[in-house]
Amino acid sequence: MYAVIGAGPMGLATARNLQKYNLPFVGFELNKDVGGLWDIDNPHSTMYESAHLISSRHMTEFAEFPMAKDGAPYPHHSELRRYFRDYAAHFGLYDHYRFNTRVVSVEPDGNGGWDVTSEKDGVENRENFRGVLIANGTLNHPNMPELPGEFAGEVMHACDYRSPEVFADKRVLIVGCGNSACDIAVDAVHRARAVDLSVRRGYYFLPKFIGGRPTDTLGGAIKLPRRLKQRLDALLIKMVVGKPSDYGLPEPDYRMYESHPVINSLVLHHIGHGDIQPRREIQSVDGHTVTFSTGESADYDLILMATGYHLHYPFIDQQHLNWNPGEGAPSLYLNIFNPKQDSLFVMGMIEAAGLGWEGRNEQAEMVALYIKQREAGRDSATTLQNKIRQFGGERLDGGYDYLDLERMAYYVHKDTYKQAIQTHIRELRRDLPANERPV
């Protein structure tokens, strides 16, 4: 029996692939239903009322369970919650999960398996499993840096933001310029007295649509050399939306795709209309007054920290994840396999532009196939196991020089990563008997 931790998109994909290969498992989920952060009623969700999918639906959906063809290109979070519930019901995954159940600890049993302690309604239960697949998500533990001084107003993190009502008639400073920060800044425009956006470094800004089509559906038919693609795409975006400095924002000091771009059609619109005032990095805070690195200062009633998230696996010792102190992420083969632990898998600890849920589904299929073949003692599993044990920290970055940031520590190049996953799937399938292949 295997344990799956989490029932968000990655947990469901993991459960589905274990099911496909007839591997017995039990799922543990904190919430009362599936969907993870996409269920805004989940007490652990970081969703907000206006949130939509950043990538387009047909570039994101599971291949064996497509979204409705007549739906919006960028679905609302409520549609995605329904999508995951329909997915779980369609494949019969609900029966495998224990809901309202928290995993307290995951510890090696000394025999290659794992002791998992869970808690429900105040009662703890300890069980032994042959392996554990961790899929509790990457966006649930807020990064909350300290402000340089004492602020007399309200401070909150984006993880606690739900509705623009919180901004009513307030002077608001949003710290950060990622996708959530820009979404929330656009929300605040309609309720706040003033909205400023504190930006530390430059970003590339992409509209959600170009020529009436979702931006992520354009290009890709012709594979271009990396540097040429970076130059051409940066030039295209410059022609469409202009330079960040045209809007009073800092220019990126890195090439296109070396950090995750901002996908938002409205934030530059509102900056250009004076609804949002760009600011630079915070230098000091005193009462309601915030002074920036430019020497400018302004007064605020509320500071919202859209400063991202830390990876968080509180139920297991970091040493079991091959995670050294000070590193932004565990060091794992394909962001999944610990070279020192044969039966522990970190699922979904990956970011890549355009990977979508299907890319994560392929990851889950590879892991399920590996488990299946390893249990049968087949050569394909031994071959992969040897590669895992020889792993020395190599990263599938496709030659891109990703920024040295915590949020980029588990970022990979989509095409390079998918190629590696698909190669392993083919190799693992090669000696899989026909009667063990999923229908």
C-alpha positions in Angstrom: 0.0 0.0 0.0 1.2 3.5 -0.9 0.3 6.9 0.7 -0.5 9.9 -1.4 -0.5 13.3 0.5 -2.7 15.9 -1.0 -5.8 16.0 -3.3 -5.0 19.1 -5.4 -4.2 18.8 -9.1 -0.9 17.0 -8.5 -2.4 14.7 -5.8 -5.2 13.7 -8.1 -2.9 13.1 -11.0 -0.8 10.9 -8.7 -3.8 9.0 -7.5 -5.1 8.5 -11.0 -1.8 7.0 -12.3 -1.4 4.7 -9.3 -5.0 3.6 -10.1 -4.2 3.0 -13.8 -1.4 0.7 -12.9 -3.3 -1.2 -10.2 -1.1 0.0 -7.4 -3.0 0.2 -4.1 -2.9 3.5 -2.3 -4.6 5.7 0.4 -4.9 9.4 -0.1 -4.7 12.0 2.8 -6.3 15.4 2.4 -6.6 18.2 4.9 -9.8 19.7 3.4 -13.2 18.1 3.1 -13.0 17.8 -0.7 -10.6 17.7 -3.6 -9.1 20.7 -5.5 -6.4 22.0 -3.2 -5.9 25.7 -3.5 -8.5 25.9 -6.3 -11.2 25.4 -3.7 -11.6 28.9 -2.2 -13.6 27.5 0.7 -10.7 25.3 1.7 -9.3 27.0 4.9 -5.8 26.3 3.5 -6.4 27.8 0.1 -4.6 30.9 -1.1 -7.2 31.7 -3.7 -9.0 35.0 -4.1 -12.4 35.9 -5.6 -11.2 37.3 -8.8 -8.6 34.7 -9.6 -8.5 33.0 -13.0 -6.2 30.5 -14.6 -3.0 32.2 -15.8 -2.4 29.7 -18.6 -5.1 29.0 -21.1 -7.4 26.0 -20.4 -6.4 23.8 -23.4 -2.7 24.3 -22.6 -3.3 23.3 -19.0 -6.0 20.6 -18.9 -5.4 16.8 -18.4 -5.4 15.2 -21.8 -7.6 12.3 -20.8 -10.1 14.7 -19.2 -10.5 17.8 -21.3 -12.2 21.0 -20.1 -15.4 22.1 -21.9 -14.6 23.4 -25.4 -17.0 26.3 -25.1 -15.6 27.6 -21.8 -13.6 30.7 -21.3 -10.0 30.6 -22.4 -8.9 31.5 -18.8 -11.4 29.8 -16.5 -12.5 31.3 -13.1 -11.3 29.4 -10.0 -14.9 28.2 -9.3 -14.9 26.4 -12.7 -11.6 24.8 -11.9 -12.9 23.6 -8.5 -15.7 21.9 -10.4 -13.3 20.5 -13.0 -11.2 18.7 -10.3 -14.3 17.4 -8.5 -15.6 16.1 -11.8 -12.2 14.5 -12.5 -12.1 12.8 -9.1 -15.7 11.5 -9.5 -15.2 10.3 -13.1 -12.2 8.2 -12.2 -13.5 7.0 -8.9 -10.8 8.6 -6.8 -13.0 9.8 -3.9 -13.1 6.3 -2.5 -9.4 6.3 -2.1 -9.1 9.5 0.0 -9.5 10.2 3.7 -10.7 13.8 3.9 -10.3 16.2 6.9 -7.2 14.3 7.7 -3.8 15.8 8.5 -0.5 14.0 8.0 1.4 14.6 11.2 4.6 12.8 10.4 6.3 10.6 7.8 9.2 8.6 9.1 11.3 5.7 7.6 10.6 2.3 9.2 14.1 1.0 8.7 13.0 -1.6 6.2 12.6 0.5 3.1 9.0 1.6 4.0 7.5 4.5 5.9 5.4 5.0 9.0 2.8 7.7 8.5 1.0 9.2 11.4 -2.3 11.0 10.5 -4.8 12.9 12.6 -8.6 13.3 12.2 -11.0 14.8 14.8 -8.2 14.8 17.4 -7.4 11.1 17.0 -4.0 10.0 15.7 -3.5 6.9 13.6 -0.1 5.4 12.7 0.2 3.1 9.6 3.0 1.6 7.6 3.3 2.1 3.8 5.6 0.7 1.2 6.1 4.2 -0.2 5.0 7.8 0.1 4.1 10.2 -2.7 4.1 13.8 -1.4 1.8 16.1 -3.4 0.7 18.8 -0.9 1.5 21.7 -3.3 4.1 24.5 -3.5 2.0 27.6 -2.8 0.7 27.2 0.7 3.4 28.5 3.1 3.8 32.3 2.8 7.1 34.1 2.5 6.6 37.0 4.9 9.7 39.2 5.0 10.1 41.7 7.8 9.5 45.3 7.1 12.4 47.7 7.8 10.7 49.5 10.6 7.4 49.6 12.5 4.2 50.1 10.4 1.2 51.7 12.1 -1.4 50.3 9.7 -2.4 46.8 8.7 -0.1 44.3 7.1 -1.3 41.1 5.4 0.1 38.5 3.0 -1.5 37.7 -0.3 -2.3 34.2 1.0 -5.0 35.8 3.2 -6.5 38.0 0.5 -9.9 37.1 -0.7 -11.9 40.1 -1.7 -11.2 43.8 -2.7 -13.5 44.9 0.0 -10.4 44.9 2.3 -9.1 47.9 0.3 -12.2 50.1 0.6 -11.1 53.8 0.9 -7.6 52.8 2.0 -4.2 53.9 0.8 -2.7 50.6 -0.3 0.9 49.5 -1.0 1.3 46.1 -2.6 4.8 44.7 -2.3 5.9 42.4 -5.1 5.2 42.2 -8.9 4.4 38.5 -9.6 1.2 37.4 -11.1 -0.8 37.5 -7.9 0.6 40.9 -7.0 -0.6 42.3 -10.3 -4.0 40.6 -10.1 -4.5 42.0 -6.6 -3.3 45.5 -7.6 -5.9 45.5 -10.4 -8.6 44.5 -7.9 -7.6 47.2 -5.5 -7.9 49.9 -8.1 -11.7 49.7 -7.9 -12.0 50.1 -4.1 -8.9 51.8 -2.7 -8.2 55.5 -2.3 -4.7 55.0 -3.8 -2.8 51.9 -5.0 1.0 51.8 -5.2 3.1 48.8 -6.3 6.6 48.3 -4.8 8.8 46.5 -7.4 12.3 45.4 -6.6 13.4 44.1 -10.0 12.3 44.2 -13.6 9.8 41.8 -15.1 8.6 40.9 -18.6 4.9 41.6 -19.0 2.8 39.5 -21.4 -0.8 40.2 -22.3 -3.2 37.3 -22.0 -4.3 37.7 -25.6 -2.4 38.5 -28.8 -4.5 38.8 -32.0 -7.5 37.4 -30.2 -5.8 34.2 -29.1 -4.4 33.2 -25.7 -0.7 34.2 -25.7 0.5 30.7 -24.6 -1.1 29.1 -27.7 1.1 31.2 -30.1 4.4 30.0 -31.5 6.1 26.6 -30.8 5.4 25.1 -34.2 9.0 25.9 -35.2 11.7 25.2 -32.7 14.1 28.1 -32.6 17.6 28.2 -31.0 17.3 29.3 -27.4 19.0 32.7 -27.7 17.1 33.5 -30.9 13.8 32.7 -29.3 14.6 34.9 -26.3 15.5 37.8 -28.6 12.5 37.4 -30.9 9.9 36.9 -28.2 11.3 39.9 -26.2 11.1 42.0 -29.4 7.5 40.9 -30.0 6.4 41.8 -26.5 8.2 45.1 -26.8 6.2 45.9 -29.9 2.9 44.8 -28.4 3.1 46.4 -24.9 6.3 48.5 -24.9 9.1 48.5 -22.4 8.5 48.3 -18.6 10.4 51.6 -18.3 7.7 53.2 -20.5 5.4 52.7 -17.5 7.8 53.7 -14.8 8.9 50.2 -14.0 12.4 48.9 -13.9 13.8 47.0 -16.9 14.7 43.3 -16.4 18.4 42.7 -16.0 18.0 39.2 -17.4 16.9 37.7 -20.7 13.4 36.6 -21.5 12.3 33.3 -19.9 15.0 33.4 -17.2 12.3 34.2 -14.7 8.6 33.6 -14.8 6.9 36.5 -16.7 3.8 38.3 -15.6 0.7 37.3 -17.6 -1.7 40.2 -17.2 -3.5 42.4 -19.6 -4.7 45.1 -17.2 -1.9 46.0 -14.8 0.0 48.1 -17.4 -3.3 49.6 -18.5 -3.9 50.9 -15.0 -0.4 52.0 -14.5 -0.6 53.9 -17.7 -3.8 55.6 -16.6 -2.4 56.6 -13.2 -4.6 54.2 -11.2 -1.5 52.3 -10.0 1.7 54.1 -9.0 4.9 52.1 -9.4 7.4 52.4 -6.5 10.8 50.8 -6.0 12.1 48.7 -3.1 11.1 49.7 0.5 14.0 51.3 2.3 12.3 52.1 5.6 9.0 52.2 7.4 8.0 54.7 10.1 4.4 54.8 11.3 2.2 55.1 8.2 5.1 56.5 6.1 7.1 54.2 3.8 10.3 55.5 2.2 11.6 53.8 -1.0 15.1 53.3 -2.3 14.6 56.3 -4.6 14.2 58.6 -1.6 10.4 59.1 -2.3 8.0 58.4 0.5 4.2 58.1 0.8 1.7 57.2 3.5 -0.4 54.0 3.6 -3.1 52.4 5.6 -2.5 48.8 4.4 0.5 46.9 3.1 -0.1 43.7 1.3 2.9 41.4 0.9 2.6 39.5 -2.4 6.1 38.1 -1.7 5.5 34.4 -2.7 5.8 31.2 -0.9 8.3 28.7 0.6 8.3 25.0 -0.1 6.8 23.4 3.0 6.8 19.8 4.0 6.2 20.1 7.7 5.5 16.4 8.3 8.9 15.1 7.3 12.5 15.8 8.2 14.3 17.7 5.5 17.2 15.2 5.4 14.8 12.6 4.0 14.1 14.9 1.1 17.8 15.5 0.3 17.3 19.1 1.3 20.3 20.9 2.7 19.9 23.9 5.0 19.8 27.2 3.1 18.8 25.7 -0.2 15.6 26.8 -1.9 14.5 23.3 -2.7 15.4 19.7 -2.2 18.0 18.3 -4.6 16.1 15.5 -6.5 16.4 13.7 -9.8 13.8 15.2 -12.1 12.6 17.2 -9.1 11.0 13.9 -7.8 13.5 11.2 -6.8 15.8 11.3 -3.8 18.9 9.4 -4.6 19.1 8.2 -1.0 15.5 7.1 -0.7 14.0 4.5 -3.0 10.4 4.7 -1.9 9.8 8.4 -1.3 8.6 10.7 -4.1 8.0 14.5 -4.2 5.3 15.1 -6.7 4.6 18.5 -8.4 7.7 20.3 -7.0 8.2 21.8 -10.4 7.5 25.0 -12.3 8.0 25.5 -16.0 6.3 27.9 -18.4 3.7 25.9 -20.4 4.0 22.6 -18.5 0.4 22.5 -17.5 -1.3 19.8 -15.6 -0.7 17.3 -18.4 3.0 17.7 -17.9 2.5 16.9 -14.2 0.3 14.0 -15.2 3.2 12.6 -17.3 5.4 13.0 -14.2 2.9 11.0 -12.2 2.7 8.3 -14.8 6.4 7.9 -14.9 6.5 7.4 -11.1 3.7 4.9 -11.1 5.4 2.9 -13.9 8.6 3.0 -12.0 6.9 1.7 -8.9 5.2 -1.0 -10.9 8.3 -2.2 -12.6 10.4 -2.0 -9.4 8.0 -4.2 -7.6 8.2 -6.7 -10.4 12.0 -6.6 -10.3 12.3 -5.6 -14.0 15.4 -4.3 -15.7 13.8 -1.0 -16.8 13.3 0.0 -13.1 16.8 -1.0 -12.2 18.1 1.2 -15.0 16.2 4.2 -13.8 17.1 3.5 -10.2 20.8 3.6 -11.1 20.4 6.9 -12.8 18.6 8.3 -9.7 21.4 7.1 -7.4 24.1 8.7 -9.7 22.3 12.1 -9.6 24.7 14.9 -8.7 22.4 17.9 -8.7 22.1 18.4 -12.4 19.2 20.7 -13.5 17.1 20.4 -16.6 17.3 24.1 -17.4 17.6 23.8 -21.2 20.6 26.1 -21.1 18.6 29.0 -19.6 20.3 31.1 -16.9 17.5 31.2 -14.4 17.6 33.8 -11.7 19.2 32.7 -8.4 15.9 33.1 -6.5 14.2 30.7 -4.1 11.1 30.6 -6.3 13.2 29.6 -9.2 15.0 26.8 -7.4 12.7 24.2 -8.8 12.1 25.8 -12.2 12.9 23.7 -15.3 12.7 24.1 -19.1 9.5 22.6 -20.2 10.7 20.9 -23.4 13.9 19.5 -21.8 11.9 18.2 -18.8 9.1 16.7 -20.8 11.6 15.0 -23.1 13.4 13.4 -20.1 10.1 12.2 -18.6 8.8 10.8 -21.9 12.0 9.0 -22.5 11.8 7.3 -19.1 8.1 6.4 -19.7 9.0 4.7 -23.0 11.9 2.8 -21.3 9.7 1.7 -18.4 6.9 0.5 -20.8 9.3 -1.5 -22.9 9.3 -4.6 -20.6 5.8 -4.1 -19.2 3.6 -7.1 -20.0 0.6 -6.4 -22.2 -1.8 -7.6 -19.5 -0.4 -4.9 -17.1 -0.8 -1.9 -19.4 -3.7 0.4 -18.6 -6.6 0.5 -21.0 
